[in-house]
Amino acid sequence: MSKRALKKYLKELDKEDLEEQIIDLYERLDEVKVFYNFVFNPNERKLIENAKVKISKEYFPENRRKRPKARRSVAQKFIKHFKKLGVDPIKTADLMLYNIEIAQTFSEDRSNIKEAFYKSMYKSYEEAVKYILQNGIINEFEDRIVKIAL
């Protein structure tokens, strides 16, 4: 269904039917529930801090016996989720750079890092810079971007 057809359909519904459909979507789809929970309680700081903790555990697990997984996908899921929710671009960009910085710290201590890891981090760096430029927030992050590149 196109957006235009959806708008036409929604205009034909009365308020009660529209409310019923939204409540039905809220109950059936987790994405809708997450969206509305964020809209009515946008605690961005808590979301970002939680994401940073989970990303850092990927590289530095609390249990010393566990090996670090160092998966880029964990951070990418958070970033994609934050973009969908409409989290402040400055906070999203901060998380993008944090992911790269924590990966750099991880790789400094190890000599057996595979090339794929570095390629992955480079891709994350490119995506972060592109996102920052697109949102016009380069002044906020210029120092961190340069520091990562050096």
Residue, then its C-alpha position, 0 to 999 in steps of 0.5 A: m500500500s502506498k503512503r497516499a492510499l494509506k492517508k486516504y484510508l485513514k481519512e475515511l476512518d472515524k476517530e474511534d476506529l482509528e484509535e482501535q487500529i492504533i491500539d491493535l498495532y501497539e499490542r501486536l507489534d513490538e516496534v510500535k510499542v517501542f516507538y510510542n514508549f519513546v515518544f511519551n518517555p524520551n529518556e535518550r540519555k538512559l538509552i545511550e548509556n545502556a547502549k554504551v555499556k553493552i558495546s563496551k562489554e562486547y570488547f571488554p567482558e566483565n567476566r575475565r574468563k570470557r573472550p571478547k566477541a568484538r562484534r560491530s553488529v551490536a553497535q550497528k543495531f543500536i545505531k539503526h534503532f536510534k535513527k528509527l526512533g529519532v534520537d537526537p543526531i548529536k547523541t547518535a553520532d556520539l554513540m557511533l564515535y564511542n563504538i570506534e573509540i572503544a574498538q581502538t582501545f581494544s585493538e591497542d592491547r592485542s597483536n592478533i587482530k584480523e584485517a576484517f576487524y580493521k575493515s569493519m571499524y573503517k566502515s563504521y568510521e566512514e558511516a559516522v563521518k557521513y552521518i555527522l556531515q549530513n546532520g551538520i554537526i561537524n563542529e561538535f565532533e571534529d576533535r574526536i574525528v581527527k583523534i580517531a584518524l590519527 
